[in-house]
Amino acid sequence: MKLAFATALMASTAAAFSPASVPSANTALKMSAVETELYTFEKSEEIFAAAKELMPGGVSSPVRAFKSVGGNPVVFDRVKGAYAWDVDDNKYIDYVGTWGPAIIGHADDEVLDAVKATMDKGCSFGAPCLLENQLAQKVIDAVPSVEMVRFTNSGTEACMGMIRLVRAYTQREKVIKFEGCYHGHADSFLVQAGSGVATLGLPDSPGVPASATAATLCAQYNDIESVKKIFEDNKDEIAAVILEPVVGNSGFIKPDKEFLEALREITTENGSVLVFDEVMTGFRVAYGGAQEYFGVTPDVTTMGKVIGGGLPVGAYGGKREIMELVAPAGPMYQAGTLSGNPLAMTAGIKTMERLEQPGVHEELERKSKMLIDGIVAAAEKHGHEISADCAGGMFGWYFTKGPVKNFQDATKADPEKFGKWHRMMLERGVYLAPSMYEAGFMSMAHTEEDIKRTIEIADEVLSQL
Ligand SMILES: Cc1ncc(COP(=O)(O)O)c(C=O)c1O
């Protein structure tokens, strides 16, 4: 998530929670009667201070800067399995997993060996290679809606290709997205759609022309009436309905199955394309993504993260009839110098080989559930309001009573509490996403011991929050 809520987040949390209100290591030690030794971050501080002089905000992607939780980020040195180590040699149980791709664990030996072997043949061909066929076949076999696929280098690129495709296919311009869903940083998706501007399509970032978002209409997640209203007001003009089939960019929000089914129905009735943006959920909530998990098949799917196994890959795919519009099979132009490069294809294939084994996603969901149940029990024990949920290897919790059904509900969670919680977990060795509007990610490498330790640390932190 990155930009869609960044501005709102900074505004809403900066006043409530500045780094100064984060308990320092020493204060926290005094507050806590518990034995956990707190980390210190001297080298991270030094490197990040230098980074801020070199790159805007010191980072290559905004949410990494910890703006919405306060304090500075830690600078990573290396990752392996379920763990990350920072430059001060602090070890973390990592539930960010490089924002989703590390589903089989970081720096998996099989993936690394395969990538090294491929690298000996060259990093990029810019020409067809067999590895593309192999990964394409795996994607087509896995994802119910996909009959043909185009590889890109990121989820953003996949979504940019997808929106052009649905417009080309339907010869309509307007699309419906949902408040709180992120589809990468292309102009037409950067619509905040807060309450007052719910369907006006006002741009969310300076630099985005109003004309670029004028055809982006926003509805409320899990609220089919808000979708119906837009269809009624824009008869025969809606090219597509685009959504995260489980939201991971406003925290973690599950759809009602009936909501997905109603979207399937209304798009079919109106000759519009249903698009699931499975950049985050694809191969993570189930091998076939959220469409397999909920049994609702869209027309077009966007993918990313997991299919690159840690290297940059995105993809969009769907019905053959739609995909054959993409150049050079058809007239809709979209291209990429490094798209389908052999290194990324290899990491993706090796990752998918592990994920297609039976029972993987059931095991991921069992571990996600163990984690959220433990966190909820600890929070309730210490008198904190909390609501939590999970699907496969994806989970989240909010410091609010819930239920959280849409972005508006998510904004009721307590940002100040989240900021303190985040820093205190970090100081004790648990690396969580630095925003209450991000989901958490479980991997095959996390052990029950890791999860139990996380819950113990959470119990300690929640007793002091
Ligand atoms: C659902 C969804 N779509 C698109 C994107 C954009 O992907 P990328 O960051 O690879 O450009 C993201 C990124 O988090 C995402 O979660």
PDBQT file of the ligand as one rigid body, heavy atoms in Angstrom, charges set to zero:
ROOT
HETATM    1  C1  LIG A 501      -3.450  -5.772  -4.553  1.00  0.00    +0.000 C 
HETATM    2  C2  LIG A 501      -2.235  -5.095  -5.100  1.00  0.00    +0.000 A 
HETATM    3  N1  LIG A 501      -2.228  -4.688  -6.380  1.00  0.00    +0.000 NA
HETATM    4  C3  LIG A 501      -1.168  -4.082  -6.921  1.00  0.00    +0.000 A 
HETATM    5  C4  LIG A 501      -0.031  -3.850  -6.176  1.00  0.00    +0.000 A 
HETATM    6  C5  LIG A 501       1.148  -3.186  -6.795  1.00  0.00    +0.000 C 
HETATM    7  O1  LIG A 501       2.193  -4.113  -6.911  1.00  0.00    +0.000 OA
HETATM    8  P1  LIG A 501       3.714  -3.619  -6.992  1.00  0.00    +0.000 P 
HETATM    9  O2  LIG A 501       4.061  -3.050  -5.661  1.00  0.00    +0.000 OA
HETATM   10  O3  LIG A 501       4.477  -4.882  -7.314  1.00  0.00    +0.000 OA
HETATM   11  O4  LIG A 501       3.803  -2.627  -8.086  1.00  0.00    +0.000 OA
HETATM   12  C6  LIG A 501      -0.006  -4.236  -4.837  1.00  0.00    +0.000 A 
HETATM   13  C7  LIG A 501       1.163  -3.966  -3.995  1.00  0.00    +0.000 C 
HETATM   14  O5  LIG A 501       1.193  -4.127  -2.803  1.00  0.00    +0.000 OA
HETATM   15  C8  LIG A 501      -1.133  -4.873  -4.277  1.00  0.00    +0.000 A 
HETATM   16  O6  LIG A 501      -1.170  -5.275  -3.005  1.00  0.00    +0.000 OA
ENDROOT
TORSDOF 0
